[in-house]
Amino acid sequence: MKSPHFDPETDYQAELNPIRRTKEKKRPKLWLWRAFSVFLMSTAAFAAFFYLYLRYAELPPNDIANTSQLVAADHSVLTNLVDGGENRLKVSLQDIPQSAIDAILSVEDQQFYNHGGFNPVGIARALWVDLKSGEVLEGGSTITQQLAKNLYLTQDKTIKRKLQEALHTLQLEMNYTKEEILEQYLNVIYYGQGAYGIEMAAQTYFDKPSKELTLAEASLLAGIPKGPNIYNPFFHFDAAKERQRIVLQLMVEEGKVTKQEADTAFATELKFAALKAPKGRAPYFTDYVSYQLKQVYGVSDDDLYRGGLKIQTTLDPAMQKAAEDIVATHLKKHPDIQVALLSIDPNTGEIKAMVGGQNYAESSYNRTLAKRQPGSSFKPFVYLTALNNNYTASTRIKSEKTTFTYDDDNGEPKSYEVHNFNNQYADDYLPFRDAISRSDNVFAVTTTMDVGPDKVITTAKALGITSTMKPYPSLALGVFPTTALEMVRAYAPLANGGHKIEPYAITSIENTYREEQKTFLPQKEQVIDAGAAFILTNMMQSVLTDPYGTGYRVHEAFPRPAAGKTGTTDTDAWMIGYTPQLLTAVWIGYDKDRLLSATESHLAAPIWAEFMNEAHKDLPDKDFQLPANVVESYIDPTTGQLATENCPVKRREYYLVGTEPTDWCDDHPSMNKNPADKLEQEVKSGGRTFWDWLTGRRKQE
């Protein structure tokens, strides 16, 4: 029976087109399929984009590079210049023993060659620990993950950092081979003691390159990165050995070594290197070199700390060690006092030794660059000025308390009373040589005011003093602060025949390919007369040889021909002296201008003498050479005139040609009508010329 609402046309069409009716019923499922397809395509596109990004996006810059080396004069390494305390030397994987590679892989990442950067088992374990604790504690990191963290990220344990680590891990795996990743890892991982990378670890702990590591040594090193402080063999030997045992056991399980090999390696007695501070040798010197490289040579920080430069320096390791040891010995009972020692070759300017303080770990401030009052060690600049202004070795000045008048900076008249130490005066005319050896203040100030303070300043500046000086009478007594570096620069022309030289620490710079980039050639400039330099040097030798000389008490400790000058203020003690081969300045004092005790004020000279004696052990005996424009005469020191046979004291002195005395001693005239009668035989028998006899000059040897 038909429905009362039967429509023949409509029902007939429906019966004729069942397929159309079926499609209409399934239309909602078709749209779902289309949405799913779009989702899949979007996901694939995103995955493709993500892959391409990981594959071709640049990784952040990393800091694996050869650190620059500072090399001593004997080509030994002083230190590796590092930024932020990272001490690293890059080596290739081919130069690392297989035993060292196997040890690291066994203890750090056994599935390294089988995973794509992540170890699921390790991650699951770490995740479980993190979830239980509520914070990120475990890493479960593969070698690739550790490399990503060390190269590009901080050590913070945060979710954000872990996500970044995962991203960079994938990039590393896509951009580098396993061998390249492993090589980078071995060059970046931290081993304690400031050593980054296996090469520095081998040198730090065993004093050898990594390519020479034995199984025993390699297995011990492999255990350190897990806890560089916990497994440091210098301080926690038992813990380091227990960790080594674990490493060797894992190597046995992995089939990398036999049990017998592991047992032998564990039983092997390890010979460790001497414990060194991470800073390296001669830290004050290396800091000074770093400053010079950047400020004088224009080397950038990036090149300096990452460029693999080889910087050849002038430092003599034997002299440096002697300086450090002698300073430590003499100041052992004075832990709070400070010291500066600077030694150079006066002919070239090469810095041979530098000590900038008692303890670099406590204070890295370099006192060779600190401005301090030089005291009487400034007086040679006064006396050199005098020799160039008609003073000679025969000059004498009354030693007595004296008051001088001068104008200050505002043109106001001032008075200045000069005193000798302990108010001791000769109360007579004091010869030039004696004034120098006894450090007479009256002689120095009188000379300064006579020749003019401005001329003294001109001389000091010509020699190399750059600090501020003013034309006051006290200038002669070294009241204007200067540095040890300036003082050795200014003393050098006295030792080398009148040439100004610049103290320097770097002889050459080579790039990472060992191609020479820069070479320093010593520059000499004649700034004073060689004859005047020799005469002053000869008189300054009396500081050490005259029984009344201020440096006489150390003469036995260093008996070679040497010239020098002491300098003492209430807060500073100096000894500066030289031979033809070496010039050394020693300063003693406190950083905050604390007064020196009587004992402390005498510390500089014995340190100087003992160091000079050690430093000259391998140097030949050498005396100062007599210039052509200098003649010698024998005089009576009390009159400054030529000595006769009746003079009780005859002293040999040197003069510039034309300035030597010509008058015979008035206080001790000869009994002969002609004092030459007695000396005529000496002329005939000794080979002296008449002019030699007349001037008192002896035949040169």
C-alpha positions as CSV (number, residue, x, y, z in Angstrom):
1,M,0.0,0.0,0.0
2,K,1.4,3.3,-0.9
3,S,1.9,6.1,1.5
4,P,-0.7,8.7,1.5
5,H,2.1,11.2,0.8
6,F,3.4,9.2,-2.2
7,D,5.0,11.3,-4.9
8,P,5.4,9.1,-7.9
9,E,8.0,11.4,-9.5
10,T,10.2,11.8,-6.5
11,D,10.1,8.3,-5.3
12,Y,10.7,7.0,-8.7
13,Q,13.9,9.1,-9.1
14,A,15.1,7.8,-5.8
15,E,14.6,4.3,-6.7
16,L,16.4,4.9,-10.0
17,N,19.6,6.6,-8.3
18,P,20.6,4.7,-5.2
19,I,24.3,5.6,-5.7
20,R,23.5,9.3,-5.4
21,R,21.6,8.6,-2.2
22,T,24.6,6.7,-0.8
23,K,27.1,9.5,-1.6
24,E,24.9,12.0,0.1
25,K,24.9,9.9,3.3
26,K,28.8,9.6,3.2
27,R,29.7,13.2,2.6
28,P,30.6,14.1,6.2
29,K,33.3,11.3,6.3
30,L,34.8,12.8,3.1
31,W,35.4,16.1,4.8
32,L,37.0,14.4,7.7
33,W,39.4,12.6,5.4
34,R,40.3,15.9,3.7
35,A,41.0,17.5,7.0
36,F,43.2,14.7,8.1
37,S,45.0,14.8,4.7
38,V,45.7,18.6,5.2
39,F,47.0,17.8,8.7
40,L,49.3,15.2,7.4
41,M,50.6,17.4,4.6
42,S,51.1,20.3,7.0
43,T,53.0,18.0,9.4
44,A,55.1,16.7,6.6
45,A,55.8,20.3,5.4
46,F,56.7,21.4,8.9
47,A,58.9,18.3,9.3
48,A,60.6,19.0,6.0
49,F,61.1,22.7,7.0
50,F,62.4,21.7,10.4
51,Y,64.8,19.2,8.8
52,L,66.0,21.8,6.3
53,Y,66.4,24.3,9.1
54,L,68.5,21.9,11.2
55,R,70.5,20.8,8.2
56,Y,71.4,24.2,6.9
57,A,70.9,26.7,9.7
58,E,74.2,27.9,11.1
59,L,75.2,26.7,14.5
60,P,76.2,29.3,17.1
61,P,79.9,30.1,17.1
62,N,81.9,27.8,19.3
63,D,85.1,28.4,21.1
64,I,87.2,25.4,20.1
65,A,90.4,26.8,18.9
66,N,94.1,26.6,19.6
67,T,94.9,28.9,22.5
68,S,97.9,31.2,21.9
69,Q,101.2,30.1,23.5
70,L,103.7,32.3,25.3
71,V,107.2,30.8,24.8
72,A,110.3,31.5,26.8
73,A,113.7,32.3,25.4
74,D,114.6,28.6,25.6
75,H,111.5,27.8,23.6
76,S,109.7,26.1,26.6
77,V,106.1,27.0,27.0
78,L,105.4,29.6,29.7
79,T,101.6,29.4,29.5
80,N,98.7,29.2,27.2
81,L,96.8,32.5,26.9
82,V,93.2,31.7,27.8
83,D,90.0,33.8,28.2
84,G,87.8,33.1,31.2
85,G,90.2,30.6,32.6
86,E,89.9,28.1,29.7
87,N,93.3,26.5,29.0
88,R,93.0,24.5,25.8
89,L,95.2,23.1,23.0
90,K,93.4,21.5,20.0
91,V,94.6,18.1,18.7
92,S,93.2,15.9,15.9
93,L,91.5,12.6,16.6
94,Q,94.3,10.8,14.7
95,D,96.8,12.1,17.3
96,I,94.9,10.7,20.2
97,P,95.7,7.1,21.2
98,Q,92.9,4.5,20.6
99,S,93.1,3.5,24.3
100,A,92.2,7.1,25.3
101,I,89.3,7.1,22.8
102,D,88.0,3.7,24.0
103,A,88.2,4.8,27.6
104,I,86.1,7.9,27.0
105,L,83.5,6.0,25.0
106,S,83.2,3.2,27.5
107,V,82.5,5.5,30.4
108,E,80.6,8.3,28.7
109,D,78.7,6.9,25.7
110,Q,78.9,3.3,24.8
111,Q,76.2,3.7,22.0
112,F,77.9,6.7,20.5
113,Y,78.3,5.2,17.0
114,N,74.7,3.7,17.1
115,H,72.5,6.6,18.0
116,G,71.5,9.8,16.3
117,G,72.5,12.1,19.2
118,F,70.2,10.7,21.9
119,N,70.2,7.6,23.9
120,P,66.6,6.6,24.7
121,V,67.5,4.4,27.7
122,G,69.7,7.1,29.2
123,I,67.0,9.8,28.6
124,A,64.3,7.6,30.2
125,R,66.4,7.1,33.3
126,A,67.2,10.8,33.6
127,L,63.5,11.7,33.0
128,W,62.4,9.4,35.8
129,V,64.9,10.9,38.2
130,D,63.8,14.5,37.2
131,L,60.1,13.7,37.6
132,K,60.7,12.2,41.1
133,S,62.7,15.2,42.2
134,G,60.6,17.9,40.6
135,E,63.6,19.5,39.0
136,V,66.3,18.8,36.4
137,L,69.0,16.8,38.1
138,E,70.1,14.1,35.7
139,G,71.2,14.5,32.1
140,G,71.5,11.1,30.6
141,S,73.6,12.9,28.0
142,T,75.3,11.4,25.1
143,I,78.7,12.7,23.9
144,T,76.9,14.8,21.3
145,Q,74.6,16.4,23.9
146,Q,77.6,17.1,26.2
147,L,79.4,18.7,23.2
148,A,76.3,20.9,22.4
149,K,76.1,22.0,26.0
150,N,79.8,22.8,26.3
151,L,80.0,24.6,22.9
152,Y,76.9,26.7,22.9
153,L,75.1,26.7,26.3
154,T,75.4,27.6,29.9
155,Q,75.6,25.0,32.6
156,D,72.1,26.0,34.0
157,K,69.8,23.0,34.5
158,T,66.6,24.4,33.1
159,I,63.9,23.1,30.7
160,K,64.7,25.9,28.2
161,R,68.4,25.0,28.2
162,K,67.5,21.3,27.7
163,L,65.4,22.2,24.7
164,Q,68.2,24.2,23.2
165,E,70.6,21.4,23.9
166,A,68.3,19.0,22.0
167,L,68.1,21.3,19.1
168,H,71.9,21.8,18.9
169,T,72.4,18.1,19.3
170,L,70.3,17.3,16.2
171,Q,72.2,20.0,14.3
172,L,75.6,18.6,15.3
173,E,74.5,15.1,14.2
174,M,73.3,16.4,10.9
175,N,76.3,18.6,10.1
176,Y,79.2,16.6,11.4
177,T,80.4,13.0,11.2
178,K,80.8,10.9,14.3
179,E,84.5,11.3,14.2
180,E,84.3,15.1,13.9
181,I,81.9,15.2,16.9
182,L,84.2,13.0,19.0
183,E,87.2,15.1,18.1
184,Q,85.5,18.3,19.1
185,Y,84.3,16.7,22.3
186,L,87.8,15.5,23.3
187,N,89.1,19.0,22.7
188,V,86.4,20.8,24.7
189,I,85.6,18.7,27.8
190,Y,86.9,19.9,31.1
191,Y,89.4,17.9,33.1
192,G,90.0,20.1,36.1
193,Q,93.1,22.2,37.0
194,G,92.1,24.7,34.3
195,A,92.7,22.1,31.6
196,Y,90.2,21.9,28.8
197,G,90.6,19.1,26.3
198,I,92.6,15.9,26.4
199,E,95.8,17.6,25.2
200,M,96.0,20.1,28.1
201,A,94.9,17.3,30.5
202,A,97.8,15.2,29.4
203,Q,100.2,18.1,29.8
204,T,98.7,19.2,33.1
205,Y,98.6,15.8,34.9
206,F,101.4,13.9,33.2
207,D,103.6,16.6,31.5
208,K,103.4,14.9,28.1
209,P,101.4,15.3,24.9
210,S,98.2,13.3,24.6
211,K,99.6,11.1,21.8
212,E,102.0,9.6,24.3
213,L,99.4,8.6,26.9
214,T,99.5,5.0,28.1
215,L,96.4,2.9,28.9
216,A,97.0,3.6,32.6
217,E,97.1,7.3,32.1
218,A,94.3,7.4,29.6
219,S,91.9,5.5,31.8
220,L,92.6,7.7,34.7
221,L,92.0,10.9,32.6
222,A,88.8,9.4,31.2
223,G,87.3,9.3,34.7
224,I,87.9,12.9,35.6
225,P,85.2,14.8,33.5
226,K,82.4,13.1,35.5
227,G,83.6,15.2,38.5
228,P,86.7,17.3,37.8
229,N,87.0,18.3,41.5
230,I,86.0,15.0,43.0
231,Y,88.4,12.9,40.8
232,N,91.3,15.3,40.7
233,P,94.3,13.0,41.3
234,F,96.4,15.8,42.7
235,F,94.0,16.3,45.6
236,H,91.8,13.1,45.6
237,F,94.1,10.3,44.5
238,D,92.1,7.5,46.0
239,A,88.8,8.7,44.4
240,A,90.6,9.1,41.1
241,K,92.0,5.5,41.3
242,E,88.5,4.1,42.1
243,R,87.1,6.0,39.1
244,Q,89.9,4.6,37.0
245,R,89.0,1.1,38.1
246,I,85.4,1.6,36.9
247,V,86.6,2.9,33.5
248,L,88.9,-0.1,33.0
249,Q,86.1,-2.5,34.1
250,L,83.8,-0.9,31.5
251,M,86.5,-1.2,28.8
252,V,86.7,-5.0,29.6
253,E,83.0,-5.4,29.3
254,E,83.0,-3.6,26.0
255,G,85.8,-5.8,24.7
256,K,88.2,-2.9,24.3
257,V,90.9,-4.4,26.6
258,T,91.5,-7.8,28.2
259,K,91.1,-8.2,32.0
260,Q,94.8,-8.8,32.2
261,E,95.5,-5.5,30.4
262,A,93.1,-3.7,32.7
263,D,94.6,-5.2,35.8
264,T,98.1,-4.2,34.7
265,A,97.1,-0.7,33.8
266,F,95.4,-0.3,37.2
267,A,98.5,-1.5,39.0
268,T,100.9,0.7,37.1
269,E,102.4,3.4,39.2
270,L,101.5,6.8,37.7
271,K,104.2,9.5,37.5
272,F,102.4,12.8,37.8
273,A,103.6,16.2,36.6
274,A,104.5,18.8,39.2
275,L,101.5,20.7,40.4
276,K,101.3,24.1,38.6
277,A,99.0,27.0,39.0
278,P,96.6,27.2,36.1
279,K,98.1,30.6,35.3
280,G,101.4,29.0,34.3
281,R,104.9,30.2,34.9
282,A,106.0,33.8,35.5
283,P,102.4,35.1,35.9
284,Y,103.3,38.7,36.3
285,F,105.4,38.5,33.1
286,T,102.7,36.7,31.1
287,D,100.1,39.3,32.2
288,Y,102.5,42.0,31.0
289,V,103.0,40.3,27.7
290,S,99.2,40.0,27.2
291,Y,98.8,43.7,27.8
292,Q,101.6,44.5,25.4
293,L,100.1,42.3,22.7
294,K,96.8,44.1,22.9
295,Q,98.0,47.7,23.5
296,V,101.3,47.9,21.6
297,Y,101.0,45.2,18.9
298,G,97.2,45.6,18.3
299,V,96.4,41.9,18.6
300,S,92.6,41.4,19.1
301,D,91.1,39.4,21.9
302,D,89.8,36.9,19.5
303,D,93.3,36.3,17.9
304,L,94.9,36.4,21.3
305,Y,92.8,33.8,23.0
306,R,91.5,31.8,20.0
307,G,94.0,32.4,17.2
308,G,96.6,29.7,18.1
309,L,99.4,32.3,18.0
310,K,102.9,31.5,19.2
311,I,104.4,34.4,21.0
312,Q,108.1,34.2,21.4
313,T,109.2,36.1,24.5
314,T,112.5,37.2,26.0
315,L,112.1,35.6,29.4
316,D,115.0,33.5,30.6
317,P,113.4,30.6,32.6
318,A,116.5,30.0,34.7
319,M,116.8,33.6,35.7
320,Q,113.1,33.8,36.4
321,K,113.2,30.8,38.7
322,A,116.2,32.2,40.5
323,A,114.4,35.5,41.0
324,E,111.3,33.9,42.3
325,D,113.2,31.6,44.6
326,I,115.5,34.3,46.0
327,V,112.6,36.7,46.6
328,A,110.6,33.9,48.4
329,T,113.6,33.0,50.6
330,H,114.4,36.6,51.7
331,L,110.8,37.6,52.3
332,K,109.7,34.4,54.0
333,K,109.7,36.3,57.4
334,H,108.0,39.3,55.8
335,P,104.7,38.0,54.4
336,D,103.0,41.4,54.2
337,I,105.7,43.3,52.4
338,Q,105.8,43.6,48.6
339,V,108.5,43.4,46.0
340,A,109.4,44.2,42.4
341,L,112.3,42.7,40.5
342,L,113.0,43.5,36.9
343,S,116.0,42.4,35.0
344,I,117.0,43.2,31.4
345,D,119.8,42.9,29.0
346,P,121.0,46.6,28.9
347,N,122.3,46.1,25.3
348,T,119.1,45.0,23.7
349,G,116.3,45.8,26.3
350,E,115.2,42.1,26.5
351,I,113.4,41.4,29.7
352,K,115.0,38.4,31.3
353,A,113.1,38.2,34.6
354,M,110.1,39.9,36.2
355,V,108.6,39.5,39.6
356,G,105.7,41.8,40.4
357,G,104.9,40.8,43.9
358,Q,105.2,38.1,46.6
359,N,102.2,36.0,45.7
360,Y,100.3,36.3,42.4
361,A,97.4,34.2,43.7
362,E,96.8,36.8,46.4
363,S,97.5,39.9,44.3
364,S,98.0,40.0,40.5
365,Y,99.0,43.7,40.7
366,N,102.4,44.1,39.0
367,R,104.6,46.3,41.2
368,T,107.3,46.7,38.4
369,L,104.7,49.1,36.9
370,A,103.8,50.8,40.2
371,K,105.0,54.4,40.7
372,R,107.1,54.8,43.8
373,Q,109.7,57.3,45.1
374,P,113.1,56.2,43.8
375,G,115.0,58.0,46.5
376,S,118.7,58.2,46.0
377,S,118.6,55.8,43.1
378,F,117.6,58.9,41.1
379,K,121.0,60.6,41.8
380,P,122.9,59.1,38.8
381,F,120.7,61.3,36.5
382,V,121.9,64.3,38.5
383,Y,125.5,63.3,38.3
384,L,125.3,62.5,34.6
385,T,124.0,66.0,34.0
386,A,126.9,67.4,36.1
387,L,129.5,65.5,34.0
388,N,128.0,67.1,30.9
389,N,128.3,70.5,32.6
390,N,131.9,70.8,33.5
391,Y,132.0,68.5,36.5
392,T,134.7,66.0,36.6
393,A,135.9,63.2,39.0
394,S,138.0,65.8,40.7
395,T,135.0,68.0,41.7
396,R,134.6,68.4,45.4
397,I,131.7,69.9,47.4
398,K,131.5,70.8,51.1
399,S,129.4,68.3,53.0
400,E,127.5,70.2,55.6
401,K,123.9,71.1,56.3
402,T,122.8,73.5,53.7
403,T,119.7,75.6,52.9
404,F,118.6,76.4,49.4
405,T,116.1,78.9,48.1
406,Y,114.0,78.4,45.0
407,D,110.7,79.6,43.5
408,D,107.6,77.3,43.6
409,D,105.1,76.9,40.9
410,N,103.5,80.3,41.7
411,G,106.8,82.1,41.7
412,E,106.8,82.3,45.4
413,P,110.3,82.1,47.1
414,K,110.7,78.9,49.1
415,S,113.6,77.5,51.2
416,Y,114.7,73.9,51.4
417,E,117.1,72.5,54.0
418,V,118.9,69.4,52.9
419,H,120.0,66.8,55.5
420,N,122.1,63.7,55.2
421,F,121.0,60.4,56.6
422,N,121.3,60.5,60.4
423,N,122.6,64.0,60.0
424,Q,126.1,62.6,59.2
425,Y,128.3,65.0,57.3
426,A,132.0,64.9,56.2
427,D,132.4,68.5,57.4
428,D,134.9,68.8,54.6
429,Y,135.1,68.9,50.8
430,L,133.8,65.6,49.6
431,P,135.1,64.1,46.4
432,F,132.7,63.2,43.6
433,R,133.3,59.5,43.9
434,D,132.8,59.4,47.7
435,A,129.6,61.4,47.4
436,I,128.2,58.8,45.1
437,S,129.3,55.8,47.1
438,R,128.1,57.2,50.4
439,S,125.0,58.8,48.8
440,D,125.6,62.2,50.2
441,N,122.4,64.3,49.9
442,V,124.1,67.7,50.2
443,F,126.4,66.9,47.2
444,A,123.4,65.8,45.1
445,V,121.2,68.8,45.9
446,T,124.1,71.3,45.5
447,T,124.9,69.8,42.2
448,T,121.3,69.9,41.0
449,M,120.9,73.6,42.0
450,D,124.3,74.4,40.4
451,V,123.7,72.9,37.0
452,G,119.9,73.6,37.1
453,P,117.0,71.3,38.0
454,D,115.6,71.8,34.5
455,K,118.7,70.3,33.0
456,V,118.5,67.3,35.3
457,I,114.9,66.7,34.2
458,T,116.0,67.0,30.6
459,T,118.6,64.3,31.2
460,A,116.2,62.0,33.0
461,K,113.6,62.3,30.2
462,A,116.3,61.7,27.6
463,L,117.2,58.5,29.3
464,G,113.7,57.3,29.6
465,I,111.9,58.7,32.7
466,T,108.4,59.6,31.6
467,S,106.8,60.3,35.0
468,T,106.2,63.9,36.1
469,M,109.1,65.8,37.7
470,K,109.4,69.4,38.9
471,P,112.5,71.6,39.1
472,Y,112.7,71.6,42.9
473,P,115.8,71.0,45.0
474,S,114.3,67.8,46.3
475,L,114.3,66.5,42.7
476,A,117.9,65.2,43.4
477,L,116.6,63.0,46.2
478,G,114.1,61.1,44.1
479,V,110.9,62.5,45.6
480,F,108.9,62.2,42.4
481,P,107.5,58.7,41.9
482,T,108.5,56.6,39.0
483,T,108.4,52.9,38.1
484,A,110.9,50.1,38.1
485,L,110.4,49.7,34.3
486,E,111.3,53.4,33.8
487,M,114.3,53.1,36.1
488,V,115.9,50.2,34.2
489,R,115.2,51.9,30.9
490,A,117.0,55.1,32.2
491,Y,119.9,53.1,33.7
492,A,120.5,51.1,30.5
493,P,122.5,53.8,28.7
494,L,124.9,54.0,31.6
495,A,125.7,50.3,31.0
496,N,125.7,50.1,27.2
497,G,127.7,53.1,26.2
498,G,125.1,55.8,26.1
499,H,122.3,54.2,24.0
500,K,118.7,54.5,24.9
501,I,116.8,51.2,24.6
502,E,113.3,50.2,25.2
503,P,112.7,47.2,27.5
504,Y,110.7,44.6,25.6
505,A,109.2,41.2,26.2
506,I,108.2,39.9,22.7
507,T,110.6,39.0,20.0
508,S,108.2,37.5,17.4
509,I,104.6,36.5,16.8
510,E,103.6,33.5,14.6
511,N,100.1,32.5,13.5
512,T,98.6,29.1,13.9
513,Y,100.4,27.9,10.8
514,R,103.6,29.0,12.3
515,E,104.1,31.8,9.8
516,E,105.9,34.7,11.3
517,Q,103.6,37.7,11.6
518,K,105.7,40.3,13.5
519,T,109.2,40.5,14.6
520,F,110.6,43.0,17.2
521,L,114.0,44.4,16.4
522,P,115.8,46.3,19.2
523,Q,116.2,50.0,18.5
524,K,119.1,51.9,19.8
525,E,119.5,55.7,20.0
526,Q,122.7,57.4,21.3
527,V,121.4,59.8,23.9
528,I,124.4,60.5,26.1
529,D,128.2,60.6,25.5
530,A,129.8,57.1,25.9
531,G,132.6,58.6,27.8
532,A,130.4,60.3,30.4
533,A,128.4,57.1,30.8
534,F,131.7,55.2,31.5
535,I,133.0,57.7,34.0
536,L,129.8,57.7,36.0
537,T,129.6,53.9,35.8
538,N,133.2,53.7,37.2
539,M,132.3,56.0,40.1
540,M,129.1,54.0,40.8
541,Q,131.2,50.9,41.1
542,S,132.4,52.4,44.4
543,V,128.9,52.0,45.8
544,L,129.7,48.2,46.0
545,T,133.5,48.3,46.5
546,D,134.1,51.2,48.8
547,P,134.0,50.1,52.5
548,Y,131.8,53.2,53.1
549,G,129.6,52.5,50.1
550,T,125.9,52.0,50.7
551,G,126.0,48.7,48.8
552,Y,129.3,47.4,50.2
553,R,127.8,44.8,52.4
554,V,126.6,42.7,49.5
555,H,129.9,43.0,47.5
556,E,131.0,39.5,48.6
557,A,127.7,38.0,47.4
558,F,128.4,39.4,43.9
559,P,132.1,40.1,43.4
560,R,132.0,40.8,39.7
561,P,132.7,44.2,38.2
562,A,129.4,46.0,38.7
563,A,127.9,49.5,39.2
564,G,124.9,50.4,41.2
565,K,123.0,52.7,43.4
566,T,120.8,52.2,46.4
567,G,117.8,54.3,47.2
568,T,115.8,54.6,50.5
569,T,112.8,56.6,51.6
570,D,110.6,56.1,54.6
571,T,108.4,53.8,52.5
572,D,110.6,52.5,49.7
573,A,113.9,50.6,49.4
574,W,115.7,50.2,46.1
575,M,118.8,48.6,44.7
576,I,119.5,49.2,41.0
577,G,122.8,47.9,39.5
578,Y,124.3,46.5,36.4
579,T,127.1,44.7,34.6
580,P,127.8,45.0,30.9
581,Q,125.5,42.0,30.4
582,L,122.6,42.5,32.9
583,L,120.7,45.3,34.6
584,T,118.5,44.6,37.5
585,A,116.2,46.8,39.7
586,V,114.8,45.6,43.0
587,W,112.1,47.5,45.0
588,I,110.8,46.7,48.5
589,G,107.8,48.3,50.2
590,Y,104.2,48.2,51.1
591,D,101.3,48.8,48.7
592,K,99.8,51.4,51.0
593,D,102.9,53.4,51.8
594,R,103.4,51.8,55.2
595,L,106.7,52.9,56.8
596,L,109.6,50.4,56.5
597,S,111.4,49.1,59.5
598,A,115.2,49.3,59.7
599,T,115.4,45.6,58.7
600,E,113.0,45.9,55.8
601,S,114.8,48.9,54.4
602,H,117.9,46.7,53.8
603,L,116.1,43.8,52.0
604,A,116.5,45.1,48.4
605,A,120.3,45.0,48.2
606,P,120.9,41.3,49.2
607,I,118.0,40.2,46.9
608,W,119.7,42.1,44.1
609,A,123.2,40.7,44.8
610,E,122.1,37.1,45.2
611,F,120.0,37.2,42.0
612,M,122.8,38.8,40.0
613,N,125.2,36.2,41.2
614,E,122.8,33.4,40.1
615,A,122.0,35.1,36.8
616,H,125.6,35.5,35.9
617,K,126.6,31.8,36.5
618,D,126.5,31.0,32.8
619,L,127.8,34.4,31.6
620,P,131.5,35.1,31.0
621,D,133.4,37.6,33.2
622,K,133.2,41.0,31.5
623,D,134.3,44.5,32.5
624,F,133.1,47.9,31.2
625,Q,135.0,49.0,28.1
626,L,137.0,52.2,28.1
627,P,135.8,54.6,25.4
628,A,138.3,56.3,23.1
629,N,137.4,59.8,24.5
630,V,138.3,58.9,28.1
631,V,141.7,59.0,29.8
632,E,142.8,58.0,33.3
633,S,144.9,59.9,35.8
634,Y,146.0,59.2,39.3
635,I,145.0,62.0,41.6
636,D,145.0,63.0,45.3
637,P,141.3,62.7,46.3
638,T,141.6,65.4,48.9
639,T,142.7,68.0,46.3
640,G,141.5,66.5,43.1
641,Q,144.9,67.3,41.6
642,L,147.5,65.0,40.0
643,A,149.1,62.8,42.7
644,T,152.8,63.2,43.4
645,E,155.0,60.5,45.0
646,N,154.3,62.2,48.4
647,C,150.5,61.9,48.3
648,P,149.5,59.3,50.9
649,V,146.5,58.3,48.8
650,K,146.6,58.0,45.1
651,R,143.3,57.3,43.3
652,R,142.7,56.4,39.7
653,E,140.0,58.5,38.1
654,Y,138.7,58.8,34.6
655,Y,138.2,62.0,32.6
656,L,136.9,63.1,29.2
657,V,139.8,64.0,27.1
658,G,140.7,67.6,27.7
659,T,139.1,67.8,31.2
660,E,141.7,65.8,33.1
661,P,143.7,67.7,35.8
662,T,147.1,69.2,34.9
663,D,148.3,70.6,38.2
664,W,150.3,68.6,40.7
665,C,149.0,68.2,44.2
666,D,149.5,71.4,46.3
667,D,149.1,69.7,49.6
668,H,151.8,67.1,48.9
669,P,154.4,68.7,46.7
670,S,157.2,66.6,45.3
671,M,160.6,66.7,47.0
672,N,162.2,66.9,43.6
673,K,162.3,70.1,41.7
674,N,160.7,68.2,38.9
675,P,158.3,65.5,40.0
676,A,158.7,63.9,36.6
677,D,162.3,62.8,37.5
678,K,161.1,59.8,39.5
679,L,158.5,58.9,37.0
680,E,160.8,59.1,34.0
681,Q,162.2,55.7,34.6
682,E,158.6,54.3,34.6
683,V,158.1,55.9,31.3
684,K,161.2,54.3,29.9
685,S,160.6,50.9,31.4
686,G,156.9,50.7,31.3
687,G,156.4,51.7,27.7
688,R,154.3,54.8,28.6
689,T,154.5,57.8,26.3
690,F,155.4,61.2,27.5
691,W,151.8,62.2,27.2
692,D,150.7,59.2,29.2
693,W,153.1,60.2,31.9
694,L,152.0,63.9,31.8
695,T,148.3,63.1,32.1
696,G,148.9,60.2,34.5
697,R,147.4,57.7,32.0
698,R,148.6,54.2,32.1
699,K,149.0,51.9,29.1
700,Q,145.8,50.2,28.3
701,E,145.8,46.4,28.7
